[in-house]
Amino acid sequence: MNVKRFLFLPGALAIALSYAVPMLPVAAQTPTPPAGQYQKRGVNLNLTEAQKAQLKQIRESTRSQIDAILTPEQKAQLDAAKQQRQQRQLGEQGQSGEQRQAGQKPRSKWAALNLTADQKTRIQAVRQDAKQKMDAVLTAEQRQQLEQRRQQRSQKRQQPSQ
């Protein structure tokens, strides 16, 4: 009985590879979506060029509003954290997914800023306003796709890590 299993395994492997190998060139030629705000997060909303431009303008405006709320020391601390993240990402490009996940999660750059209650409230209001403006740029279908993705992320966070 075990001999039949050993003979079956190479045959099944050969069949599986015969289907997978022709697909490799197609997968290699498939264009990747542009690296927009939502594409970076794994959501391809098929944004138009006008939508991309509007979202970019909203993000830039939000960033400048938040910068106006922060002290010069907090801005410097935030810039340093951003540079460290970029360097870490460059170093991780050659690593496998397992190696990347094995590293510790970086401490939240925002938590390290020691924001005052007033700053937290003002930043939250700016972010909420930006979210509303961004949602207004999206079509109903795009908003629905984005909301589904947000719910999936929320569910993943709530699951205990294994």
Chimera marker file (.cmm) of the C-alpha trace (Angstrom):
<marker_set name="trace">
<marker id="1" x="0.000" y="0.000" z="0.000" r="1" g="1" b="0" radius="0.5"/>
<marker id="2" x="2.832" y="2.423" z="0.854" r="1" g="1" b="0" radius="0.5"/>
<marker id="3" x="4.484" y="1.702" z="-2.505" r="1" g="1" b="0" radius="0.5"/>
<marker id="4" x="1.399" y="3.001" z="-4.320" r="1" g="1" b="0" radius="0.5"/>
<marker id="5" x="1.570" y="6.229" z="-2.317" r="1" g="1" b="0" radius="0.5"/>
<marker id="6" x="5.221" y="6.737" z="-3.232" r="1" g="1" b="0" radius="0.5"/>
<marker id="7" x="4.435" y="6.171" z="-6.910" r="1" g="1" b="0" radius="0.5"/>
<marker id="8" x="1.456" y="8.502" z="-6.774" r="1" g="1" b="0" radius="0.5"/>
<marker id="9" x="3.389" y="11.430" z="-5.234" r="1" g="1" b="0" radius="0.5"/>
<marker id="10" x="5.801" y="12.058" z="-8.145" r="1" g="1" b="0" radius="0.5"/>
<marker id="11" x="2.944" y="11.829" z="-10.627" r="1" g="1" b="0" radius="0.5"/>
<marker id="12" x="0.834" y="14.327" z="-8.705" r="1" g="1" b="0" radius="0.5"/>
<marker id="13" x="3.827" y="16.635" z="-8.389" r="1" g="1" b="0" radius="0.5"/>
<marker id="14" x="4.497" y="16.453" z="-12.135" r="1" g="1" b="0" radius="0.5"/>
<marker id="15" x="0.877" y="17.289" z="-12.937" r="1" g="1" b="0" radius="0.5"/>
<marker id="16" x="0.856" y="20.223" z="-10.525" r="1" g="1" b="0" radius="0.5"/>
<marker id="17" x="4.072" y="21.615" z="-11.998" r="1" g="1" b="0" radius="0.5"/>
<marker id="18" x="2.804" y="21.212" z="-15.548" r="1" g="1" b="0" radius="0.5"/>
<marker id="19" x="-0.032" y="23.597" z="-14.666" r="1" g="1" b="0" radius="0.5"/>
<marker id="20" x="2.076" y="26.012" z="-12.598" r="1" g="1" b="0" radius="0.5"/>
<marker id="21" x="5.086" y="26.485" z="-14.895" r="1" g="1" b="0" radius="0.5"/>
<marker id="22" x="3.165" y="27.953" z="-17.867" r="1" g="1" b="0" radius="0.5"/>
<marker id="23" x="1.612" y="30.506" z="-15.505" r="1" g="1" b="0" radius="0.5"/>
<marker id="24" x="4.979" y="31.886" z="-14.323" r="1" g="1" b="0" radius="0.5"/>
<marker id="25" x="5.617" y="34.131" z="-17.361" r="1" g="1" b="0" radius="0.5"/>
<marker id="26" x="2.078" y="35.514" z="-17.134" r="1" g="1" b="0" radius="0.5"/>
<marker id="27" x="2.522" y="36.326" z="-13.450" r="1" g="1" b="0" radius="0.5"/>
<marker id="28" x="5.870" y="37.983" z="-14.134" r="1" g="1" b="0" radius="0.5"/>
<marker id="29" x="4.326" y="40.185" z="-16.846" r="1" g="1" b="0" radius="0.5"/>
<marker id="30" x="1.311" y="41.268" z="-14.801" r="1" g="1" b="0" radius="0.5"/>
<marker id="31" x="1.778" y="44.973" z="-14.099" r="1" g="1" b="0" radius="0.5"/>
<marker id="32" x="1.706" y="46.049" z="-10.495" r="1" g="1" b="0" radius="0.5"/>
<marker id="33" x="-0.694" y="48.804" z="-9.555" r="1" g="1" b="0" radius="0.5"/>
<marker id="34" x="0.769" y="52.260" z="-8.997" r="1" g="1" b="0" radius="0.5"/>
<marker id="35" x="1.963" y="52.836" z="-5.472" r="1" g="1" b="0" radius="0.5"/>
<marker id="36" x="-0.802" y="55.172" z="-4.344" r="1" g="1" b="0" radius="0.5"/>
<marker id="37" x="-2.005" y="55.626" z="-0.790" r="1" g="1" b="0" radius="0.5"/>
<marker id="38" x="-4.544" y="52.824" z="-0.967" r="1" g="1" b="0" radius="0.5"/>
<marker id="39" x="-2.488" y="50.500" z="-3.167" r="1" g="1" b="0" radius="0.5"/>
<marker id="40" x="0.278" y="50.556" z="-0.550" r="1" g="1" b="0" radius="0.5"/>
<marker id="41" x="-2.148" y="49.128" z="1.963" r="1" g="1" b="0" radius="0.5"/>
<marker id="42" x="-3.218" y="46.272" z="-0.248" r="1" g="1" b="0" radius="0.5"/>
<marker id="43" x="-6.428" y="47.828" z="-1.545" r="1" g="1" b="0" radius="0.5"/>
<marker id="44" x="-6.637" y="48.451" z="-5.273" r="1" g="1" b="0" radius="0.5"/>
<marker id="45" x="-9.464" y="50.920" z="-5.735" r="1" g="1" b="0" radius="0.5"/>
<marker id="46" x="-8.711" y="51.706" z="-9.395" r="1" g="1" b="0" radius="0.5"/>
<marker id="47" x="-8.412" y="55.406" z="-8.655" r="1" g="1" b="0" radius="0.5"/>
<marker id="48" x="-8.572" y="57.874" z="-11.530" r="1" g="1" b="0" radius="0.5"/>
<marker id="49" x="-5.734" y="60.339" z="-12.020" r="1" g="1" b="0" radius="0.5"/>
<marker id="50" x="-8.007" y="63.126" z="-10.744" r="1" g="1" b="0" radius="0.5"/>
<marker id="51" x="-8.786" y="61.141" z="-7.592" r="1" g="1" b="0" radius="0.5"/>
<marker id="52" x="-5.097" y="60.419" z="-7.017" r="1" g="1" b="0" radius="0.5"/>
<marker id="53" x="-4.296" y="64.116" z="-7.331" r="1" g="1" b="0" radius="0.5"/>
<marker id="54" x="-7.101" y="65.100" z="-4.942" r="1" g="1" b="0" radius="0.5"/>
<marker id="55" x="-6.048" y="62.508" z="-2.367" r="1" g="1" b="0" radius="0.5"/>
<marker id="56" x="-2.431" y="63.618" z="-2.606" r="1" g="1" b="0" radius="0.5"/>
<marker id="57" x="-3.457" y="67.229" z="-1.997" r="1" g="1" b="0" radius="0.5"/>
<marker id="58" x="-5.549" y="66.192" z="1.032" r="1" g="1" b="0" radius="0.5"/>
<marker id="59" x="-2.628" y="64.183" z="2.474" r="1" g="1" b="0" radius="0.5"/>
<marker id="60" x="-0.226" y="67.109" z="2.004" r="1" g="1" b="0" radius="0.5"/>
<marker id="61" x="-2.678" y="69.524" z="3.602" r="1" g="1" b="0" radius="0.5"/>
<marker id="62" x="-3.203" y="67.134" z="6.522" r="1" g="1" b="0" radius="0.5"/>
<marker id="63" x="0.545" y="66.757" z="7.007" r="1" g="1" b="0" radius="0.5"/>
<marker id="64" x="1.069" y="70.541" z="7.102" r="1" g="1" b="0" radius="0.5"/>
<marker id="65" x="-1.818" y="70.983" z="9.570" r="1" g="1" b="0" radius="0.5"/>
<marker id="66" x="-0.378" y="68.319" z="11.873" r="1" g="1" b="0" radius="0.5"/>
<marker id="67" x="3.108" y="69.838" z="11.571" r="1" g="1" b="0" radius="0.5"/>
<marker id="68" x="1.643" y="73.159" z="12.723" r="1" g="1" b="0" radius="0.5"/>
<marker id="69" x="0.335" y="71.453" z="15.871" r="1" g="1" b="0" radius="0.5"/>
<marker id="70" x="3.670" y="69.820" z="16.804" r="1" g="1" b="0" radius="0.5"/>
<marker id="71" x="6.532" y="71.535" z="18.598" r="1" g="1" b="0" radius="0.5"/>
<marker id="72" x="9.902" y="71.801" z="16.785" r="1" g="1" b="0" radius="0.5"/>
<marker id="73" x="11.286" y="69.042" z="19.043" r="1" g="1" b="0" radius="0.5"/>
<marker id="74" x="8.374" y="66.737" z="18.238" r="1" g="1" b="0" radius="0.5"/>
<marker id="75" x="8.811" y="67.409" z="14.500" r="1" g="1" b="0" radius="0.5"/>
<marker id="76" x="12.514" y="66.537" z="14.744" r="1" g="1" b="0" radius="0.5"/>
<marker id="77" x="11.669" y="63.362" z="16.672" r="1" g="1" b="0" radius="0.5"/>
<marker id="78" x="9.066" y="62.392" z="14.078" r="1" g="1" b="0" radius="0.5"/>
<marker id="79" x="11.498" y="63.022" z="11.200" r="1" g="1" b="0" radius="0.5"/>
<marker id="80" x="14.155" y="60.893" z="12.934" r="1" g="1" b="0" radius="0.5"/>
<marker id="81" x="11.657" y="58.035" z="13.387" r="1" g="1" b="0" radius="0.5"/>
<marker id="82" x="10.698" y="58.306" z="9.705" r="1" g="1" b="0" radius="0.5"/>
<marker id="83" x="14.338" y="58.091" z="8.624" r="1" g="1" b="0" radius="0.5"/>
<marker id="84" x="14.923" y="55.076" z="10.873" r="1" g="1" b="0" radius="0.5"/>
<marker id="85" x="11.889" y="53.337" z="9.366" r="1" g="1" b="0" radius="0.5"/>
<marker id="86" x="13.127" y="54.023" z="5.838" r="1" g="1" b="0" radius="0.5"/>
<marker id="87" x="16.582" y="52.663" z="6.662" r="1" g="1" b="0" radius="0.5"/>
<marker id="88" x="15.051" y="49.593" z="8.277" r="1" g="1" b="0" radius="0.5"/>
<marker id="89" x="12.886" y="49.008" z="5.189" r="1" g="1" b="0" radius="0.5"/>
<marker id="90" x="15.907" y="49.281" z="2.915" r="1" g="1" b="0" radius="0.5"/>
<marker id="91" x="17.735" y="46.733" z="5.050" r="1" g="1" b="0" radius="0.5"/>
<marker id="92" x="14.768" y="44.360" z="4.994" r="1" g="1" b="0" radius="0.5"/>
<marker id="93" x="14.355" y="44.294" z="1.211" r="1" g="1" b="0" radius="0.5"/>
<marker id="94" x="16.711" y="41.333" z="0.841" r="1" g="1" b="0" radius="0.5"/>
<marker id="95" x="15.218" y="39.388" z="3.739" r="1" g="1" b="0" radius="0.5"/>
<marker id="96" x="12.501" y="36.780" z="3.595" r="1" g="1" b="0" radius="0.5"/>
<marker id="97" x="9.089" y="37.421" z="5.132" r="1" g="1" b="0" radius="0.5"/>
<marker id="98" x="9.915" y="35.167" z="8.075" r="1" g="1" b="0" radius="0.5"/>
<marker id="99" x="13.047" y="37.148" z="8.870" r="1" g="1" b="0" radius="0.5"/>
<marker id="100" x="11.132" y="40.437" z="8.714" r="1" g="1" b="0" radius="0.5"/>
<marker id="101" x="8.376" y="39.217" z="11.002" r="1" g="1" b="0" radius="0.5"/>
<marker id="102" x="10.877" y="37.831" z="13.495" r="1" g="1" b="0" radius="0.5"/>
<marker id="103" x="12.068" y="41.369" z="14.349" r="1" g="1" b="0" radius="0.5"/>
<marker id="104" x="10.396" y="43.327" z="17.114" r="1" g="1" b="0" radius="0.5"/>
<marker id="105" x="7.657" y="45.770" z="16.228" r="1" g="1" b="0" radius="0.5"/>
<marker id="106" x="8.947" y="49.316" z="16.427" r="1" g="1" b="0" radius="0.5"/>
<marker id="107" x="7.507" y="51.469" z="19.179" r="1" g="1" b="0" radius="0.5"/>
<marker id="108" x="4.822" y="53.746" z="17.866" r="1" g="1" b="0" radius="0.5"/>
<marker id="109" x="6.440" y="56.945" z="16.675" r="1" g="1" b="0" radius="0.5"/>
<marker id="110" x="3.409" y="58.911" z="17.835" r="1" g="1" b="0" radius="0.5"/>
<marker id="111" x="3.451" y="57.445" z="21.344" r="1" g="1" b="0" radius="0.5"/>
<marker id="112" x="7.083" y="58.522" z="21.716" r="1" g="1" b="0" radius="0.5"/>
<marker id="113" x="6.193" y="62.167" z="21.047" r="1" g="1" b="0" radius="0.5"/>
<marker id="114" x="4.485" y="62.663" z="24.437" r="1" g="1" b="0" radius="0.5"/>
<marker id="115" x="1.676" y="64.720" z="22.938" r="1" g="1" b="0" radius="0.5"/>
<marker id="116" x="-0.398" y="66.903" z="25.203" r="1" g="1" b="0" radius="0.5"/>
<marker id="117" x="-4.131" y="66.243" z="25.512" r="1" g="1" b="0" radius="0.5"/>
<marker id="118" x="-4.787" y="69.376" z="23.434" r="1" g="1" b="0" radius="0.5"/>
<marker id="119" x="-2.412" y="68.207" z="20.688" r="1" g="1" b="0" radius="0.5"/>
<marker id="120" x="-4.030" y="64.763" z="20.620" r="1" g="1" b="0" radius="0.5"/>
<marker id="121" x="-7.508" y="66.297" z="20.291" r="1" g="1" b="0" radius="0.5"/>
<marker id="122" x="-6.438" y="68.697" z="17.538" r="1" g="1" b="0" radius="0.5"/>
<marker id="123" x="-4.583" y="65.999" z="15.564" r="1" g="1" b="0" radius="0.5"/>
<marker id="124" x="-7.550" y="63.648" z="15.877" r="1" g="1" b="0" radius="0.5"/>
<marker id="125" x="-9.831" y="66.384" z="14.500" r="1" g="1" b="0" radius="0.5"/>
<marker id="126" x="-7.469" y="67.025" z="11.566" r="1" g="1" b="0" radius="0.5"/>
<marker id="127" x="-7.315" y="63.301" z="10.764" r="1" g="1" b="0" radius="0.5"/>
<marker id="128" x="-11.098" y="62.924" z="10.989" r="1" g="1" b="0" radius="0.5"/>
<marker id="129" x="-11.554" y="65.883" z="8.652" r="1" g="1" b="0" radius="0.5"/>
<marker id="130" x="-9.034" y="64.395" z="6.207" r="1" g="1" b="0" radius="0.5"/>
<marker id="131" x="-10.804" y="61.016" z="6.307" r="1" g="1" b="0" radius="0.5"/>
<marker id="132" x="-14.129" y="62.684" z="5.480" r="1" g="1" b="0" radius="0.5"/>
<marker id="133" x="-12.562" y="64.630" z="2.614" r="1" g="1" b="0" radius="0.5"/>
<marker id="134" x="-10.886" y="61.493" z="1.232" r="1" g="1" b="0" radius="0.5"/>
<marker id="135" x="-14.084" y="59.485" z="1.481" r="1" g="1" b="0" radius="0.5"/>
<marker id="136" x="-15.888" y="62.259" z="-0.431" r="1" g="1" b="0" radius="0.5"/>
<marker id="137" x="-13.406" y="61.855" z="-3.313" r="1" g="1" b="0" radius="0.5"/>
<marker id="138" x="-14.138" y="58.127" z="-3.636" r="1" g="1" b="0" radius="0.5"/>
<marker id="139" x="-17.089" y="56.584" z="-5.440" r="1" g="1" b="0" radius="0.5"/>
<marker id="140" x="-19.630" y="54.555" z="-3.451" r="1" g="1" b="0" radius="0.5"/>
<marker id="141" x="-18.073" y="51.318" z="-4.738" r="1" g="1" b="0" radius="0.5"/>
<marker id="142" x="-14.559" y="52.447" z="-3.791" r="1" g="1" b="0" radius="0.5"/>
<marker id="143" x="-15.740" y="53.447" z="-0.305" r="1" g="1" b="0" radius="0.5"/>
<marker id="144" x="-17.358" y="50.039" z="0.097" r="1" g="1" b="0" radius="0.5"/>
<marker id="145" x="-14.137" y="48.253" z="-0.933" r="1" g="1" b="0" radius="0.5"/>
<marker id="146" x="-12.125" y="50.408" z="1.444" r="1" g="1" b="0" radius="0.5"/>
<marker id="147" x="-14.529" y="49.784" z="4.320" r="1" g="1" b="0" radius="0.5"/>
<marker id="148" x="-14.329" y="46.030" z="3.723" r="1" g="1" b="0" radius="0.5"/>
<marker id="149" x="-10.544" y="46.235" z="3.878" r="1" g="1" b="0" radius="0.5"/>
<marker id="150" x="-10.700" y="48.271" z="7.096" r="1" g="1" b="0" radius="0.5"/>
<marker id="151" x="-12.955" y="45.637" z="8.661" r="1" g="1" b="0" radius="0.5"/>
<marker id="152" x="-10.578" y="42.859" z="7.603" r="1" g="1" b="0" radius="0.5"/>
<marker id="153" x="-7.643" y="44.717" z="9.181" r="1" g="1" b="0" radius="0.5"/>
<marker id="154" x="-9.648" y="45.242" z="12.353" r="1" g="1" b="0" radius="0.5"/>
<marker id="155" x="-10.496" y="41.532" z="12.537" r="1" g="1" b="0" radius="0.5"/>
<marker id="156" x="-6.844" y="40.570" z="12.000" r="1" g="1" b="0" radius="0.5"/>
<marker id="157" x="-5.781" y="42.847" z="14.873" r="1" g="1" b="0" radius="0.5"/>
<marker id="158" x="-8.360" y="41.268" z="17.177" r="1" g="1" b="0" radius="0.5"/>
<marker id="159" x="-7.202" y="37.714" z="16.447" r="1" g="1" b="0" radius="0.5"/>
<marker id="160" x="-4.686" y="36.399" z="18.981" r="1" g="1" b="0" radius="0.5"/>
<marker id="161" x="-1.236" y="35.933" z="17.445" r="1" g="1" b="0" radius="0.5"/>
<marker id="162" x="-0.136" y="32.340" z="17.121" r="1" g="1" b="0" radius="0.5"/>
<link id1="1" id2="2" r="1" g="1" b="0" radius="0.2"/>
<link id1="2" id2="3" r="1" g="1" b="0" radius="0.2"/>
<link id1="3" id2="4" r="1" g="1" b="0" radius="0.2"/>
<link id1="4" id2="5" r="1" g="1" b="0" radius="0.2"/>
<link id1="5" id2="6" r="1" g="1" b="0" radius="0.2"/>
<link id1="6" id2="7" r="1" g="1" b="0" radius="0.2"/>
<link id1="7" id2="8" r="1" g="1" b="0" radius="0.2"/>
<link id1="8" id2="9" r="1" g="1" b="0" radius="0.2"/>
<link id1="9" id2="10" r="1" g="1" b="0" radius="0.2"/>
<link id1="10" id2="11" r="1" g="1" b="0" radius="0.2"/>
<link id1="11" id2="12" r="1" g="1" b="0" radius="0.2"/>
<link id1="12" id2="13" r="1" g="1" b="0" radius="0.2"/>
<link id1="13" id2="14" r="1" g="1" b="0" radius="0.2"/>
<link id1="14" id2="15" r="1" g="1" b="0" radius="0.2"/>
<link id1="15" id2="16" r="1" g="1" b="0" radius="0.2"/>
<link id1="16" id2="17" r="1" g="1" b="0" radius="0.2"/>
<link id1="17" id2="18" r="1" g="1" b="0" radius="0.2"/>
<link id1="18" id2="19" r="1" g="1" b="0" radius="0.2"/>
<link id1="19" id2="20" r="1" g="1" b="0" radius="0.2"/>
<link id1="20" id2="21" r="1" g="1" b="0" radius="0.2"/>
<link id1="21" id2="22" r="1" g="1" b="0" radius="0.2"/>
<link id1="22" id2="23" r="1" g="1" b="0" radius="0.2"/>
<link id1="23" id2="24" r="1" g="1" b="0" radius="0.2"/>
<link id1="24" id2="25" r="1" g="1" b="0" radius="0.2"/>
<link id1="25" id2="26" r="1" g="1" b="0" radius="0.2"/>
<link id1="26" id2="27" r="1" g="1" b="0" radius="0.2"/>
<link id1="27" id2="28" r="1" g="1" b="0" radius="0.2"/>
<link id1="28" id2="29" r="1" g="1" b="0" radius="0.2"/>
<link id1="29" id2="30" r="1" g="1" b="0" radius="0.2"/>
<link id1="30" id2="31" r="1" g="1" b="0" radius="0.2"/>
<link id1="31" id2="32" r="1" g="1" b="0" radius="0.2"/>
<link id1="32" id2="33" r="1" g="1" b="0" radius="0.2"/>
<link id1="33" id2="34" r="1" g="1" b="0" radius="0.2"/>
<link id1="34" id2="35" r="1" g="1" b="0" radius="0.2"/>
<link id1="35" id2="36" r="1" g="1" b="0" radius="0.2"/>
<link id1="36" id2="37" r="1" g="1" b="0" radius="0.2"/>
<link id1="37" id2="38" r="1" g="1" b="0" radius="0.2"/>
<link id1="38" id2="39" r="1" g="1" b="0" radius="0.2"/>
<link id1="39" id2="40" r="1" g="1" b="0" radius="0.2"/>
<link id1="40" id2="41" r="1" g="1" b="0" radius="0.2"/>
<link id1="41" id2="42" r="1" g="1" b="0" radius="0.2"/>
<link id1="42" id2="43" r="1" g="1" b="0" radius="0.2"/>
<link id1="43" id2="44" r="1" g="1" b="0" radius="0.2"/>
<link id1="44" id2="45" r="1" g="1" b="0" radius="0.2"/>
<link id1="45" id2="46" r="1" g="1" b="0" radius="0.2"/>
<link id1="46" id2="47" r="1" g="1" b="0" radius="0.2"/>
<link id1="47" id2="48" r="1" g="1" b="0" radius="0.2"/>
<link id1="48" id2="49" r="1" g="1" b="0" radius="0.2"/>
<link id1="49" id2="50" r="1" g="1" b="0" radius="0.2"/>
<link id1="50" id2="51" r="1" g="1" b="0" radius="0.2"/>
<link id1="51" id2="52" r="1" g="1" b="0" radius="0.2"/>
<link id1="52" id2="53" r="1" g="1" b="0" radius="0.2"/>
<link id1="53" id2="54" r="1" g="1" b="0" radius="0.2"/>
<link id1="54" id2="55" r="1" g="1" b="0" radius="0.2"/>
<link id1="55" id2="56" r="1" g="1" b="0" radius="0.2"/>
<link id1="56" id2="57" r="1" g="1" b="0" radius="0.2"/>
<link id1="57" id2="58" r="1" g="1" b="0" radius="0.2"/>
<link id1="58" id2="59" r="1" g="1" b="0" radius="0.2"/>
<link id1="59" id2="60" r="1" g="1" b="0" radius="0.2"/>
<link id1="60" id2="61" r="1" g="1" b="0" radius="0.2"/>
<link id1="61" id2="62" r="1" g="1" b="0" radius="0.2"/>
<link id1="62" id2="63" r="1" g="1" b="0" radius="0.2"/>
<link id1="63" id2="64" r="1" g="1" b="0" radius="0.2"/>
<link id1="64" id2="65" r="1" g="1" b="0" radius="0.2"/>
<link id1="65" id2="66" r="1" g="1" b="0" radius="0.2"/>
<link id1="66" id2="67" r="1" g="1" b="0" radius="0.2"/>
<link id1="67" id2="68" r="1" g="1" b="0" radius="0.2"/>
<link id1="68" id2="69" r="1" g="1" b="0" radius="0.2"/>
<link id1="69" id2="70" r="1" g="1" b="0" radius="0.2"/>
<link id1="70" id2="71" r="1" g="1" b="0" radius="0.2"/>
<link id1="71" id2="72" r="1" g="1" b="0" radius="0.2"/>
<link id1="72" id2="73" r="1" g="1" b="0" radius="0.2"/>
<link id1="73" id2="74" r="1" g="1" b="0" radius="0.2"/>
<link id1="74" id2="75" r="1" g="1" b="0" radius="0.2"/>
<link id1="75" id2="76" r="1" g="1" b="0" radius="0.2"/>
<link id1="76" id2="77" r="1" g="1" b="0" radius="0.2"/>
<link id1="77" id2="78" r="1" g="1" b="0" radius="0.2"/>
<link id1="78" id2="79" r="1" g="1" b="0" radius="0.2"/>
<link id1="79" id2="80" r="1" g="1" b="0" radius="0.2"/>
<link id1="80" id2="81" r="1" g="1" b="0" radius="0.2"/>
<link id1="81" id2="82" r="1" g="1" b="0" radius="0.2"/>
<link id1="82" id2="83" r="1" g="1" b="0" radius="0.2"/>
<link id1="83" id2="84" r="1" g="1" b="0" radius="0.2"/>
<link id1="84" id2="85" r="1" g="1" b="0" radius="0.2"/>
<link id1="85" id2="86" r="1" g="1" b="0" radius="0.2"/>
<link id1="86" id2="87" r="1" g="1" b="0" radius="0.2"/>
<link id1="87" id2="88" r="1" g="1" b="0" radius="0.2"/>
<link id1="88" id2="89" r="1" g="1" b="0" radius="0.2"/>
<link id1="89" id2="90" r="1" g="1" b="0" radius="0.2"/>
<link id1="90" id2="91" r="1" g="1" b="0" radius="0.2"/>
<link id1="91" id2="92" r="1" g="1" b="0" radius="0.2"/>
<link id1="92" id2="93" r="1" g="1" b="0" radius="0.2"/>
<link id1="93" id2="94" r="1" g="1" b="0" radius="0.2"/>
<link id1="94" id2="95" r="1" g="1" b="0" radius="0.2"/>
<link id1="95" id2="96" r="1" g="1" b="0" radius="0.2"/>
<link id1="96" id2="97" r="1" g="1" b="0" radius="0.2"/>
<link id1="97" id2="98" r="1" g="1" b="0" radius="0.2"/>
<link id1="98" id2="99" r="1" g="1" b="0" radius="0.2"/>
<link id1="99" id2="100" r="1" g="1" b="0" radius="0.2"/>
<link id1="100" id2="101" r="1" g="1" b="0" radius="0.2"/>
<link id1="101" id2="102" r="1" g="1" b="0" radius="0.2"/>
<link id1="102" id2="103" r="1" g="1" b="0" radius="0.2"/>
<link id1="103" id2="104" r="1" g="1" b="0" radius="0.2"/>
<link id1="104" id2="105" r="1" g="1" b="0" radius="0.2"/>
<link id1="105" id2="106" r="1" g="1" b="0" radius="0.2"/>
<link id1="106" id2="107" r="1" g="1" b="0" radius="0.2"/>
<link id1="107" id2="108" r="1" g="1" b="0" radius="0.2"/>
<link id1="108" id2="109" r="1" g="1" b="0" radius="0.2"/>
<link id1="109" id2="110" r="1" g="1" b="0" radius="0.2"/>
<link id1="110" id2="111" r="1" g="1" b="0" radius="0.2"/>
<link id1="111" id2="112" r="1" g="1" b="0" radius="0.2"/>
<link id1="112" id2="113" r="1" g="1" b="0" radius="0.2"/>
<link id1="113" id2="114" r="1" g="1" b="0" radius="0.2"/>
<link id1="114" id2="115" r="1" g="1" b="0" radius="0.2"/>
<link id1="115" id2="116" r="1" g="1" b="0" radius="0.2"/>
<link id1="116" id2="117" r="1" g="1" b="0" radius="0.2"/>
<link id1="117" id2="118" r="1" g="1" b="0" radius="0.2"/>
<link id1="118" id2="119" r="1" g="1" b="0" radius="0.2"/>
<link id1="119" id2="120" r="1" g="1" b="0" radius="0.2"/>
<link id1="120" id2="121" r="1" g="1" b="0" radius="0.2"/>
<link id1="121" id2="122" r="1" g="1" b="0" radius="0.2"/>
<link id1="122" id2="123" r="1" g="1" b="0" radius="0.2"/>
<link id1="123" id2="124" r="1" g="1" b="0" radius="0.2"/>
<link id1="124" id2="125" r="1" g="1" b="0" radius="0.2"/>
<link id1="125" id2="126" r="1" g="1" b="0" radius="0.2"/>
<link id1="126" id2="127" r="1" g="1" b="0" radius="0.2"/>
<link id1="127" id2="128" r="1" g="1" b="0" radius="0.2"/>
<link id1="128" id2="129" r="1" g="1" b="0" radius="0.2"/>
<link id1="129" id2="130" r="1" g="1" b="0" radius="0.2"/>
<link id1="130" id2="131" r="1" g="1" b="0" radius="0.2"/>
<link id1="131" id2="132" r="1" g="1" b="0" radius="0.2"/>
<link id1="132" id2="133" r="1" g="1" b="0" radius="0.2"/>
<link id1="133" id2="134" r="1" g="1" b="0" radius="0.2"/>
<link id1="134" id2="135" r="1" g="1" b="0" radius="0.2"/>
<link id1="135" id2="136" r="1" g="1" b="0" radius="0.2"/>
<link id1="136" id2="137" r="1" g="1" b="0" radius="0.2"/>
<link id1="137" id2="138" r="1" g="1" b="0" radius="0.2"/>
<link id1="138" id2="139" r="1" g="1" b="0" radius="0.2"/>
<link id1="139" id2="140" r="1" g="1" b="0" radius="0.2"/>
<link id1="140" id2="141" r="1" g="1" b="0" radius="0.2"/>
<link id1="141" id2="142" r="1" g="1" b="0" radius="0.2"/>
<link id1="142" id2="143" r="1" g="1" b="0" radius="0.2"/>
<link id1="143" id2="144" r="1" g="1" b="0" radius="0.2"/>
<link id1="144" id2="145" r="1" g="1" b="0" radius="0.2"/>
<link id1="145" id2="146" r="1" g="1" b="0" radius="0.2"/>
<link id1="146" id2="147" r="1" g="1" b="0" radius="0.2"/>
<link id1="147" id2="148" r="1" g="1" b="0" radius="0.2"/>
<link id1="148" id2="149" r="1" g="1" b="0" radius="0.2"/>
<link id1="149" id2="150" r="1" g="1" b="0" radius="0.2"/>
<link id1="150" id2="151" r="1" g="1" b="0" radius="0.2"/>
<link id1="151" id2="152" r="1" g="1" b="0" radius="0.2"/>
<link id1="152" id2="153" r="1" g="1" b="0" radius="0.2"/>
<link id1="153" id2="154" r="1" g="1" b="0" radius="0.2"/>
<link id1="154" id2="155" r="1" g="1" b="0" radius="0.2"/>
<link id1="155" id2="156" r="1" g="1" b="0" radius="0.2"/>
<link id1="156" id2="157" r="1" g="1" b="0" radius="0.2"/>
<link id1="157" id2="158" r="1" g="1" b="0" radius="0.2"/>
<link id1="158" id2="159" r="1" g="1" b="0" radius="0.2"/>
<link id1="159" id2="160" r="1" g="1" b="0" radius="0.2"/>
<link id1="160" id2="161" r="1" g="1" b="0" radius="0.2"/>
<link id1="161" id2="162" r="1" g="1" b="0" radius="0.2"/>
</marker_set>
